[in-house]
Amino acid sequence: MGNSINTVDILNSGMQCLTEKLGIVDAERFISVIIREQFDYTKWQRSHFDGMSPEAFNEAAAEYAKEHPYKGNAKVVL
């Protein structure tokens, strides 16, 4: 897996995203909630999106993309 990001890099990138969006204190609070609640993203995603119609999902995604335009600083993860 030659081009994959290693664990340290993905953790650093994730923390950078959290701190940029939430600030350091709320990023730490987010992490502690995830650990304490044993958060399962897959279960959350299913409960959140399974009830949505494809049209509603598409509308929400389009609105999100409009409000959060891509700024061109993504990393490729293979």
N, C-alpha and C positions, 0 to 999 in steps of 0.2 A: 504494500500500500504506500507507494512512494510519495504521493502528494497529500496525504492526509495530515491534518493538524494533530499534534500530540496533545496529551491531556493537560499539560501545563499551559499551552497556548490557548486551548479552548476555555479553560478556567479564567485565564487572564482576559480574554476577549469578552467572556460573559460578565465578569466583574466590571470591566470598563463600560459595557452597555448599561448595566444596572446603575452604576454610579453616575454616569452621564444623564440618565433619564430620571433617576430617583434621588440622587445625592447619596453621600456615603452612609448617613444614618438610616435612611429608609431602605437602602440596598441591604444593609445588615439586618434590618427588621424583616425584610422579605425573605432572606435566607433562613433566619431563625424560624419563621412561620412555616416555610417549606419543610424544614427538618422536623419541627415539633408536630406538625399535622400529618407527616408522612405523605405529603402531596404526591398524587399520581396524575401526571399531566395527561396521560392517555385516557384515564377515566374522566377527568375534567373535560377534556376535549370532546369526548363522546357525549357526555351529558349536556354540554353547551351547544354543540353543533348538530347532533342527531335529530333534534326536534325542528330544525330549520328546514324550510323548503329550499331547493336549489336556487330559486329566484331570490329569496331573502338572503341566502348566503352570498350570492353574487353581488347583490346590492350593498350588503355590509362591507364586502371586500373592496368594491369599487369606491365606496365612501372613505374607507380607511386609506386606500391608496391615494386618494385626492387630498386628504388631510395630512398624510405622511409621505410626501414624495420621496422617491429613492434619490439619495444624494451621491451615489457612485462610489461608496467606500466598502464594498462587500469583499469578503474573502471567499475563495473557491475552496470547498471542502468536498473531496472525493472519497 
